[in-house]
Amino acid sequence: MTTDIDPEDAKLVTLARSVRARNGAAEGAAVRDLDGRTYNASTVSLPSLQLTALQAAVAAAVSSGAEGLEAAVVVTDAGALDEGSVSVVRDLAATAPIIRATSAGEVADVVR
């Protein structure tokens, strides 16, 4: 895994990788709220509900009372993040970094 990011953000990469692997999902995501609590989720693909991993992680944070985010991570082998994933983070945090990492844990890019 890359070491050129903040250690707390590196923990989010680990959480996102683990939930992705555990669920065999296309994506895994983790977010950290303003109190330092973390939430993770994988892609949700049901006949009646479709969520990206980041949308699901943010929903978990909000449903637990989070009022803002410090950082977000998505582990995916896809290219750039979709607009829905970026938008849901921006609903809670205008400037929080959104880190896109590969399945190997390497940072591919950071959306600011």
N, CA, C and O atoms as a GROMACS GRO file, in nm:
protein
  448
    1MET      N    1   0.085  -0.119   0.000
    1MET     CA    2   0.000   0.000   0.000
    1MET      C    3   0.088   0.123   0.000
    1MET      O    4   0.200   0.122   0.052
    2THR      N    5   0.037   0.228  -0.059
    2THR     CA    6   0.113   0.352  -0.065
    2THR      C    7   0.129   0.414   0.073
    2THR      O    8   0.043   0.398   0.160
    3THR      N    9   0.238   0.483   0.092
    3THR     CA   10   0.263   0.548   0.222
    3THR      C   11   0.270   0.698   0.208
    3THR      O   12   0.307   0.766   0.304
    4ASP      N   13   0.234   0.754   0.092
    4ASP     CA   14   0.244   0.898   0.073
    4ASP      C   15   0.116   0.972   0.107
    4ASP      O   16   0.097   1.086   0.064
    5ILE      N   17   0.027   0.909   0.183
    5ILE     CA   18  -0.092   0.977   0.231
    5ILE      C   19  -0.092   0.975   0.383
    5ILE      O   20  -0.016   0.900   0.445
    6ASP      N   21  -0.175   1.057   0.441
    6ASP     CA   22  -0.189   1.066   0.586
    6ASP      C   23  -0.217   0.926   0.644
    6ASP      O   24  -0.292   0.849   0.585
    7PRO      N   25  -0.157   0.893   0.759
    7PRO     CA   26  -0.180   0.761   0.819
    7PRO      C   27  -0.328   0.732   0.847
    7PRO      O   28  -0.372   0.617   0.836
    8GLU      N   29  -0.404   0.834   0.883
    8GLU     CA   30  -0.548   0.813   0.907
    8GLU      C   31  -0.621   0.780   0.776
    8GLU      O   32  -0.715   0.702   0.775
    9ASP      N   33  -0.576   0.841   0.667
    9ASP     CA   34  -0.636   0.810   0.537
    9ASP      C   35  -0.593   0.671   0.491
    9ASP      O   36  -0.671   0.601   0.425
   10ALA      N   37  -0.472   0.630   0.524
   10ALA     CA   38  -0.426   0.495   0.492
   10ALA      C   39  -0.513   0.390   0.563
   10ALA      O   40  -0.536   0.283   0.508
   11LYS      N   41  -0.560   0.421   0.683
   11LYS     CA   42  -0.652   0.330   0.753
   11LYS      C   43  -0.782   0.316   0.676
   11LYS      O   44  -0.840   0.207   0.669
   12LEU      N   45  -0.829   0.427   0.618
   12LEU     CA   46  -0.951   0.420   0.538
   12LEU      C   47  -0.932   0.331   0.416
   12LEU      O   48  -1.022   0.257   0.378
   13VAL      N   49  -0.814   0.338   0.355
   13VAL     CA   50  -0.784   0.250   0.241
   13VAL      C   51  -0.793   0.104   0.285
   13VAL      O   52  -0.852   0.022   0.215
   14THR      N   53  -0.737   0.073   0.400
   14THR     CA   54  -0.741  -0.064   0.451
   14THR      C   55  -0.885  -0.109   0.475
   14THR      O   56  -0.923  -0.220   0.438
   15LEU      N   57  -0.966  -0.023   0.537
   15LEU     CA   58  -1.107  -0.057   0.561
   15LEU      C   59  -1.182  -0.079   0.430
   15LEU      O   60  -1.260  -0.174   0.418
   16ALA      N   61  -1.160   0.007   0.334
   16ALA     CA   62  -1.230  -0.004   0.205
   16ALA      C   63  -1.187  -0.131   0.131
   16ALA      O   64  -1.270  -0.199   0.071
   17ARG      N   65  -1.058  -0.162   0.135
   17ARG     CA   66  -1.011  -0.285   0.070
   17ARG      C   67  -1.073  -0.407   0.134
   17ARG      O   68  -1.113  -0.501   0.065
   18SER      N   69  -1.081  -0.406   0.267
   18SER     CA   70  -1.131  -0.525   0.336
   18SER      C   71  -1.280  -0.548   0.311
   18SER      O   72  -1.321  -0.662   0.292
   19VAL      N   73  -1.361  -0.442   0.311
   19VAL     CA   74  -1.504  -0.462   0.287
   19VAL      C   75  -1.528  -0.504   0.143
   19VAL      O   76  -1.619  -0.583   0.116
   20ARG      N   77  -1.449  -0.454   0.051
   20ARG     CA   78  -1.462  -0.494  -0.089
   20ARG      C   79  -1.429  -0.642  -0.105
   20ARG      O   80  -1.504  -0.715  -0.170
   21ALA      N   81  -1.320  -0.685  -0.045
   21ALA     CA   82  -1.279  -0.825  -0.055
   21ALA      C   83  -1.378  -0.918   0.016
   21ALA      O   84  -1.414  -1.023  -0.036
   22ARG      N   85  -1.420  -0.877   0.134
   22ARG     CA   86  -1.512  -0.960   0.213
   22ARG      C   87  -1.642  -0.985   0.139
   22ARG      O   88  -1.697  -1.095   0.144
   23ASN      N   89  -1.692  -0.882   0.069
   23ASN     CA   90  -1.821  -0.894   0.001
   23ASN      C   91  -1.809  -0.929  -0.147
   23ASN      O   92  -1.910  -0.948  -0.215
   24GLY      N   93  -1.686  -0.938  -0.196
   24GLY     CA   94  -1.666  -0.968  -0.338
   24GLY      C   95  -1.731  -0.864  -0.427
   24GLY      O   96  -1.784  -0.896  -0.534
   25ALA      N   97  -1.726  -0.739  -0.383
   25ALA     CA   98  -1.795  -0.631  -0.453
   25ALA      C   99  -1.705  -0.560  -0.553
   25ALA      O  100  -1.582  -0.573  -0.549
   26ALA      N  101  -1.767  -0.486  -0.641
   26ALA     CA  102  -1.693  -0.408  -0.740
   26ALA      C  103  -1.615  -0.294  -0.674
   26ALA      O  104  -1.506  -0.259  -0.719
   27GLU      N  105  -1.671  -0.238  -0.568
   27GLU     CA  106  -1.607  -0.127  -0.497
   27GLU      C  107  -1.620  -0.146  -0.347
   27GLU      O  108  -1.713  -0.211  -0.298
   28GLY      N  109  -1.527  -0.088  -0.276
   28GLY     CA  110  -1.535  -0.075  -0.131
   28GLY      C  111  -1.505   0.070  -0.098
   28GLY      O  112  -1.427   0.134  -0.168
   29ALA      N  113  -1.567   0.121   0.007
   29ALA     CA  114  -1.544   0.261   0.044
   29ALA      C  115  -1.541   0.274   0.195
   29ALA      O  116  -1.597   0.192   0.267
   30ALA      N  117  -1.474   0.379   0.240
   30ALA     CA  118  -1.471   0.412   0.382
   30ALA      C  119  -1.465   0.563   0.394
   30ALA      O  120  -1.401   0.631   0.314
   31VAL      N  121  -1.532   0.615   0.496
   31VAL     CA  122  -1.530   0.759   0.523
   31VAL      C  123  -1.500   0.780   0.671
   31VAL      O  124  -1.525   0.693   0.755
   32ARG      N  125  -1.445   0.898   0.702
   32ARG     CA  126  -1.419   0.938   0.840
   32ARG      C  127  -1.496   1.066   0.867
   32ARG      O  128  -1.486   1.163   0.792
   33ASP      N  129  -1.576   1.066   0.975
   33ASP     CA  130  -1.655   1.185   1.006
   33ASP      C  131  -1.574   1.285   1.088
   33ASP      O  132  -1.457   1.261   1.119
   34LEU      N  133  -1.635   1.394   1.122
   34LEU     CA  134  -1.566   1.502   1.194
   34LEU      C  135  -1.525   1.464   1.335
   34LEU      O  136  -1.440   1.530   1.395
   35ASP      N  137  -1.584   1.358   1.389
   35ASP     CA  138  -1.548   1.309   1.522
   35ASP      C  139  -1.444   1.197   1.516
   35ASP      O  140  -1.406   1.143   1.619
   36GLY      N  141  -1.399   1.163   1.396
   36GLY     CA  142  -1.299   1.057   1.379
   36GLY      C  143  -1.356   0.918   1.367
   36GLY      O  144  -1.281   0.820   1.357
   37ARG      N  145  -1.488   0.906   1.367
   37ARG     CA  146  -1.551   0.774   1.350
   37ARG      C  147  -1.544   0.734   1.203
   37ARG      O  148  -1.551   0.818   1.114
   38THR      N  149  -1.531   0.604   1.179
   38THR     CA  150  -1.522   0.554   1.042
   38THR      C  151  -1.641   0.466   1.009
   38THR      O  152  -1.700   0.400   1.095
   39TYR      N  153  -1.674   0.467   0.881
   39TYR     CA  154  -1.786   0.388   0.829
   39TYR      C  155  -1.739   0.330   0.697
   39TYR      O  156  -1.672   0.398   0.619
   40ASN      N  157  -1.773   0.205   0.671
   40ASN     CA  158  -1.736   0.146   0.543
   40ASN      C  159  -1.852   0.069   0.484
   40ASN      O  160  -1.944   0.028   0.555
   41ALA      N  161  -1.847   0.051   0.354
   41ALA     CA  162  -1.955  -0.018   0.283
   41ALA      C  163  -1.902  -0.062   0.148
   41ALA      O  164  -1.799  -0.014   0.099
   42SER      N  165  -1.974  -0.155   0.088
   42SER     CA  166  -1.942  -0.198  -0.048
   42SER      C  167  -2.058  -0.162  -0.140
   42SER      O  168  -2.162  -0.113  -0.095
   43THR      N  169  -2.039  -0.186  -0.267
   43THR     CA  170  -2.141  -0.160  -0.367
   43THR      C  171  -2.269  -0.235  -0.328
   43THR      O  172  -2.264  -0.350  -0.286
   44VAL      N  173  -2.383  -0.168  -0.344
   44VAL     CA  174  -2.513  -0.231  -0.322
   44VAL      C  175  -2.580  -0.246  -0.458
   44VAL      O  176  -2.602  -0.149  -0.529
   45SER      N  177  -2.611  -0.370  -0.492
   45SER     CA  178  -2.673  -0.397  -0.622
   45SER      C  179  -2.790  -0.493  -0.602
   45SER      O  180  -2.775  -0.615  -0.610
   46LEU      N  181  -2.904  -0.434  -0.576
   46LEU     CA  182  -3.028  -0.510  -0.558
   46LEU      C  183  -3.125  -0.469  -0.669
   46LEU      O  184  -3.109  -0.363  -0.729
   47PRO      N  185  -3.225  -0.552  -0.696
   47PRO     CA  186  -3.321  -0.513  -0.799
   47PRO      C  187  -3.385  -0.377  -0.773
   47PRO      O  188  -3.413  -0.302  -0.867
   48SER      N  189  -3.409  -0.344  -0.647
   48SER     CA  190  -3.478  -0.219  -0.616
   48SER      C  191  -3.388  -0.110  -0.558
   48SER      O  192  -3.436  -0.003  -0.524
   49LEU      N  193  -3.257  -0.136  -0.544
   49LEU     CA  194  -3.166  -0.036  -0.487
   49LEU      C  195  -3.026  -0.053  -0.544
   49LEU      O  196  -2.967  -0.160  -0.535
   50GLN      N  197  -2.974   0.055  -0.601
   50GLN     CA  198  -2.839   0.057  -0.656
   50GLN      C  199  -2.763   0.171  -0.588
   50GLN      O  200  -2.804   0.287  -0.599
   51LEU      N  201  -2.655   0.140  -0.519
   51LEU     CA  202  -2.570   0.242  -0.457
   51LEU      C  203  -2.425   0.211  -0.486
   51LEU      O  204  -2.383   0.095  -0.484
   52THR      N  205  -2.348   0.315  -0.512
   52THR     CA  206  -2.204   0.295  -0.517
   52THR      C  207  -2.157   0.271  -0.375
   52THR      O  208  -2.229   0.300  -0.279
   53ALA      N  209  -2.038   0.219  -0.361
   53ALA     CA  210  -1.984   0.195  -0.227
   53ALA      C  211  -1.974   0.325  -0.148
   53ALA      O  212  -2.002   0.326  -0.028
   54LEU      N  213  -1.934   0.433  -0.213
   54LEU     CA  214  -1.921   0.560  -0.143
   54LEU      C  215  -2.057   0.614  -0.100
   54LEU      O  216  -2.070   0.668   0.009
   55GLN      N  217  -2.157   0.600  -0.184
   55GLN     CA  218  -2.292   0.641  -0.145
   55GLN      C  219  -2.338   0.562  -0.023
   55GLN      O  220  -2.399   0.618   0.068
   56ALA      N  221  -2.311   0.432  -0.021
   56ALA     CA  222  -2.352   0.348   0.092
   56ALA      C  223  -2.276   0.385   0.219
   56ALA      O  224  -2.336   0.387   0.327
   57ALA      N  225  -2.147   0.414   0.209
   57ALA     CA  226  -2.068   0.452   0.327
   57ALA      C  227  -2.115   0.585   0.383
   57ALA      O  228  -2.125   0.601   0.504
   58VAL      N  229  -2.143   0.680   0.295
   58VAL     CA  230  -2.193   0.810   0.342
   58VAL      C  231  -2.331   0.793   0.405
   58VAL      O  232  -2.359   0.855   0.508
   59ALA      N  233  -2.416   0.711   0.347
   59ALA     CA  234  -2.548   0.686   0.406
   59ALA      C  235  -2.534   0.626   0.546
   59ALA      O  236  -2.608   0.662   0.637
   60ALA      N  237  -2.439   0.534   0.564
   60ALA     CA  238  -2.416   0.475   0.697
   60ALA      C  239  -2.371   0.583   0.795
   60ALA      O  240  -2.414   0.584   0.910
   61ALA      N  241  -2.284   0.672   0.750
   61ALA     CA  242  -2.236   0.779   0.837
   61ALA      C  243  -2.349   0.874   0.876
   61ALA      O  244  -2.365   0.908   0.994
   62VAL      N  245  -2.427   0.915   0.778
   62VAL     CA  246  -2.537   1.008   0.806
   62VAL      C  247  -2.641   0.943   0.897
   62VAL      O  248  -2.694   1.008   0.987
   63SER      N  249  -2.671   0.816   0.873
   63SER     CA  250  -2.772   0.749   0.956
   63SER      C  251  -2.723   0.727   1.098
   63SER      O  252  -2.802   0.696   1.188
   64SER      N  253  -2.592   0.741   1.119
   64SER     CA  254  -2.535   0.731   1.254
   64SER      C  255  -2.514   0.868   1.318
   64SER      O  256  -2.461   0.877   1.429
   65GLY      N  257  -2.554   0.974   1.248
   65GLY     CA  258  -2.548   1.107   1.305
   65GLY      C  259  -2.433   1.195   1.259
   65GLY      O  260  -2.416   1.305   1.311
   66ALA      N  261  -2.353   1.149   1.164
   66ALA     CA  262  -2.242   1.231   1.115
   66ALA      C  263  -2.296   1.358   1.048
   66ALA      O  264  -2.391   1.352   0.970
   67GLU      N  265  -2.234   1.470   1.080
   67GLU     CA  266  -2.275   1.598   1.022
   67GLU      C  267  -2.174   1.650   0.920
   67GLU      O  268  -2.199   1.752   0.856
   68GLY      N  269  -2.062   1.583   0.906
   68GLY     CA  270  -1.961   1.623   0.811
   68GLY      C  271  -1.858   1.513   0.796
   68GLY      O  272  -1.856   1.418   0.873
   69LEU      N  273  -1.772   1.526   0.696
   69LEU     CA  274  -1.669   1.427   0.669
   69LEU      C  275  -1.533   1.493   0.662
   69LEU      O  276  -1.519   1.606   0.614
   70GLU      N  277  -1.432   1.421   0.710
   70GLU     CA  278  -1.293   1.467   0.697
   70GLU      C  279  -1.229   1.411   0.571
   70GLU      O  280  -1.150   1.480   0.506
   71ALA      N  281  -1.263   1.286   0.535
   71ALA     CA  282  -1.200   1.220   0.420
   71ALA      C  283  -1.285   1.102   0.375
   71ALA      O  284  -1.366   1.049   0.451
   72ALA      N  285  -1.263   1.064   0.249
   72ALA     CA  286  -1.333   0.949   0.192
   72ALA      C  287  -1.236   0.872   0.103
   72ALA      O  288  -1.147   0.930   0.041
   73VAL      N  289  -1.256   0.740   0.097
   73VAL     CA  290  -1.174   0.654   0.013
   73VAL      C  291  -1.265   0.558  -0.063
   73VAL      O  292  -1.362   0.506  -0.008
   74VAL      N  293  -1.232   0.537  -0.190
   74VAL     CA  294  -1.299   0.435  -0.270
   74VAL      C  295  -1.192   0.344  -0.327
   74VAL      O  296  -1.094   0.391  -0.385
   75VAL      N  297  -1.210   0.214  -0.309
   75VAL     CA  298  -1.120   0.116  -0.372
   75VAL      C  299  -1.196   0.056  -0.488
   75VAL      O  300  -1.301  -0.006  -0.471
   76THR      N  301  -1.140   0.074  -0.606
   76THR     CA  302  -1.204   0.028  -0.728
   76THR      C  303  -1.099   0.010  -0.836
   76THR      O  304  -0.995   0.076  -0.834
   77ASP      N  305  -1.127  -0.077  -0.929
   77ASP     CA  306  -1.039  -0.092  -1.044
   77ASP      C  307  -1.094  -0.015  -1.164
   77ASP      O  308  -1.036  -0.017  -1.273
   78ALA      N  309  -1.206   0.053  -1.143
   78ALA     CA  310  -1.264   0.136  -1.248
   78ALA      C  311  -1.182   0.265  -1.261
   78ALA      O  312  -1.095   0.293  -1.179
   79GLY      N  313  -1.212   0.341  -1.362
   79GLY     CA  314  -1.142   0.468  -1.383
   79GLY      C  315  -1.188   0.574  -1.285
   79GLY      O  316  -1.203   0.546  -1.166
   80ALA      N  317  -1.211   0.692  -1.333
   80ALA     CA  318  -1.251   0.805  -1.249
   80ALA      C  319  -1.380   0.776  -1.174
   80ALA      O  320  -1.463   0.696  -1.218
   81LEU      N  321  -1.396   0.842  -1.061
   81LEU     CA  322  -1.517   0.824  -0.980
   81LEU      C  323  -1.637   0.884  -1.051
   81LEU      O  324  -1.627   0.985  -1.121
   82ASP      N  325  -1.752   0.820  -1.032
   82ASP     CA  326  -1.873   0.872  -1.093
   82ASP      C  327  -1.922   0.996  -1.017
   82ASP      O  328  -1.888   1.015  -0.900
   83GLU      N  329  -1.999   1.077  -1.085
   83GLU     CA  330  -2.045   1.204  -1.028
   83GLU      C  331  -2.131   1.183  -0.903
   83GLU      O  332  -2.125   1.263  -0.810
   84GLY      N  333  -2.211   1.076  -0.900
   84GLY     CA  334  -2.294   1.050  -0.784
   84GLY      C  335  -2.213   1.025  -0.658
   84GLY      O  336  -2.252   1.068  -0.549
   85SER      N  337  -2.102   0.956  -0.672
   85SER     CA  338  -2.016   0.930  -0.556
   85SER      C  339  -1.950   1.058  -0.505
   85SER      O  340  -1.944   1.082  -0.385
   86VAL      N  341  -1.902   1.140  -0.598
   86VAL     CA  342  -1.840   1.266  -0.559
   86VAL      C  343  -1.944   1.358  -0.496
   86VAL      O  344  -1.917   1.422  -0.394
   87SER      N  345  -2.061   1.367  -0.555
   87SER     CA  346  -2.166   1.456  -0.507
   87SER      C  347  -2.210   1.425  -0.365
   87SER      O  348  -2.233   1.516  -0.285
   88VAL      N  349  -2.222   1.297  -0.332
   88VAL     CA  350  -2.269   1.261  -0.198
   88VAL      C  351  -2.168   1.303  -0.092
   88VAL      O  352  -2.206   1.342   0.018
   89VAL      N  353  -2.040   1.296  -0.123
   89VAL     CA  354  -1.938   1.344  -0.029
   89VAL      C  355  -1.948   1.496  -0.018
   89VAL      O  356  -1.940   1.551   0.092
   90ARG      N  357  -1.964   1.564  -0.131
   90ARG     CA  358  -1.971   1.710  -0.131
   90ARG      C  359  -2.094   1.762  -0.058
   90ARG      O  360  -2.096   1.877  -0.013
   91ASP      N  361  -2.197   1.680  -0.046
   91ASP     CA  362  -2.314   1.720   0.034
   91ASP      C  363  -2.275   1.744   0.179
   91ASP      O  364  -2.337   1.826   0.247
   92LEU      N  365  -2.174   1.673   0.228
   92LEU     CA  366  -2.132   1.685   0.368
   92LEU      C  367  -2.000   1.758   0.385
   92LEU      O  368  -1.971   1.809   0.494
   93ALA      N  369  -1.920   1.765   0.281
   93ALA     CA  370  -1.786   1.823   0.295
   93ALA      C  371  -1.739   1.880   0.161
   93ALA      O  372  -1.708   1.805   0.068
   94ALA      N  373  -1.735   2.011   0.153
   94ALA     CA  374  -1.700   2.076   0.027
   94ALA      C  375  -1.556   2.051  -0.015
   94ALA      O  376  -1.525   2.052  -0.134
   95THR      N  377  -1.468   2.029   0.082
   95THR     CA  378  -1.326   2.019   0.046
   95THR      C  379  -1.257   1.892   0.095
   95THR      O  380  -1.135   1.880   0.080
   96ALA      N  381  -1.330   1.798   0.151
   96ALA     CA  382  -1.267   1.675   0.199
   96ALA      C  383  -1.205   1.599   0.081
   96ALA      O  384  -1.267   1.588  -0.025
   97PRO      N  385  -1.085   1.546   0.099
   97PRO     CA  386  -1.025   1.468  -0.009
   97PRO      C  387  -1.102   1.337  -0.031
   97PRO      O  388  -1.146   1.272   0.064
   98ILE      N  389  -1.117   1.301  -0.158
   98ILE     CA  390  -1.175   1.173  -0.195
   98ILE      C  391  -1.065   1.096  -0.265
   98ILE      O  392  -1.025   1.130  -0.376
   99ILE      N  393  -1.016   0.993  -0.201
   99ILE     CA  394  -0.903   0.916  -0.251
   99ILE      C  395  -0.955   0.795  -0.327
   99ILE      O  396  -1.036   0.718  -0.275
  100ARG      N  397  -0.910   0.780  -0.451
  100ARG     CA  398  -0.941   0.659  -0.527
  100ARG      C  399  -0.818   0.571  -0.526
  100ARG      O  400  -0.711   0.611  -0.572
  101ALA      N  401  -0.834   0.450  -0.474
  101ALA     CA  402  -0.723   0.356  -0.464
  101ALA      C  403  -0.754   0.230  -0.545
  101ALA      O  404  -0.870   0.196  -0.568
  102THR      N  405  -0.649   0.163  -0.586
  102THR     CA  406  -0.665   0.037  -0.659
  102THR      C  407  -0.688  -0.076  -0.560
  102THR      O  408  -0.677  -0.057  -0.439
  103SER      N  409  -0.721  -0.192  -0.611
  103SER     CA  410  -0.742  -0.308  -0.524
  103SER      C  411  -0.615  -0.347  -0.451
  103SER      O  412  -0.622  -0.415  -0.348
  104ALA      N  413  -0.500  -0.306  -0.501
  104ALA     CA  414  -0.372  -0.331  -0.434
  104ALA      C  415  -0.343  -0.230  -0.324
  104ALA      O  416  -0.244  -0.242  -0.252
  105GLY      N  417  -0.430  -0.128  -0.312
  105GLY     CA  418  -0.412  -0.027  -0.208
  105GLY      C  419  -0.328   0.092  -0.251
  105GLY      O  420  -0.294   0.177  -0.168
  106GLU      N  421  -0.294   0.100  -0.377
  106GLU     CA  422  -0.216   0.213  -0.428
  106GLU      C  423  -0.309   0.328  -0.462
  106GLU      O  424  -0.413   0.308  -0.524
  107VAL      N  425  -0.271   0.449  -0.422
  107VAL     CA  426  -0.352   0.566  -0.454
  107VAL      C  427  -0.342   0.595  -0.603
  107VAL      O  428  -0.233   0.615  -0.656
  108ALA      N  429  -0.457   0.598  -0.670
  108ALA     CA  430  -0.463   0.629  -0.813
  108ALA      C  431  -0.479   0.779  -0.835
  108ALA      O  432  -0.415   0.836  -0.923
  109ASP      N  433  -0.565   0.841  -0.754
  109ASP     CA  434  -0.580   0.987  -0.761
  109ASP      C  435  -0.656   1.036  -0.639
  109ASP      O  436  -0.713   0.958  -0.562
  110VAL      N  437  -0.657   1.168  -0.624
  110VAL     CA  438  -0.728   1.232  -0.513
  110VAL      C  439  -0.811   1.345  -0.572
  110VAL      O  440  -0.759   1.433  -0.640
  111VAL      N  441  -0.941   1.342  -0.544
  111VAL     CA  442  -1.032   1.449  -0.586
  111VAL      C  443  -1.043   1.544  -0.469
  111VAL      O  444  -1.074   1.504  -0.357
  112ARG      N  445  -1.018   1.671  -0.496
  112ARG     CA  446  -1.027   1.774  -0.390
  112ARG      C  447  -1.133   1.874  -0.421
  112ARG      O  448  -1.156   1.967  -0.344
   0.00000   0.00000   0.00000
